Amino acid sequence: MMHAKDIMSTPAYTVHADGPVAAVVELLERQSITAVPVTDERGVLVGMVTEETCCDGRRAVPLRATSARARSVR
């Protein structure tokens, strides 16, 4: 059985919630990735920005977790 660690990309890049969108787009292009996690000032995961949301001007995708911290999936 494959696990997420078997297919994940490393290192894990993140962007800060208050960072400029231009920097997010540059990171996506430079690293050839299509999405990046967004963290708050404490490093807590608060959402995702995808290539699609950057291109059409939509807001970052918020987490659907009931708490501010990401839940692990097993």
N, C-alpha and C positions, 0 to 999 in steps of 0.2 A: 504494500500500500504506500502510495506517495504522500508526502506531507508538504505543507506550505514551505518549509525550510528547503525542500528539494527543488523548488522552482522560483523562490523569491530572488529578487535582485539585491545585491549588496554593493556598496554600503547603502543604508537607508537614508535618503535625502528627505529633509523636512523644510518647510517654510514657516515663518512666523505670521500669525494672524494679522499683524499690523504692517506686514511687508508690502511693497508695491507689486502690482500685478505684472508689470514689465519684468521684474526680477524672476517671478514665477515662470513666465513664458520663456525667458532666457535659460533657466534651469532645465525646463522640460526639453527644450531644443538641444542644449549642450549635452545633456546626459541621455538623449534619445529615450525618454520615458514619457508616458501618457498621463500620469497622475502623480500627485505628491500630497503627503499628509500635511495638515496645517496644525500648528501647536500654539498654545497661549504662552504667556510670559513665564509660566512655571514648567513648560515643556509638556504639558498635558495635551493629548490629542483632542482637537475640537472639530475637525472636519477634513474634507478632501477637496482639492482643486484638480479638475481633470482638464485635459487638452480641450475637450468640448466646451467646458464652462469658460475657459479663457478665450476661446475663439468667438463665442456668441455673446459675451458680456454678462452671462448669468452669474449669480452669486455662487460662492463655494458651497459644496454639498455638505450640510451639517450631519453629524453623527446621529444615528437613530437610537443610540443607547439611552437608557433612562437616567444615567448619571453622566457627569462631565468626563469621566474616565472611560476609555475604551474597554470593551469586554472581550476577552479572548474566546476564540472559537476552537473547539476540539472535535 
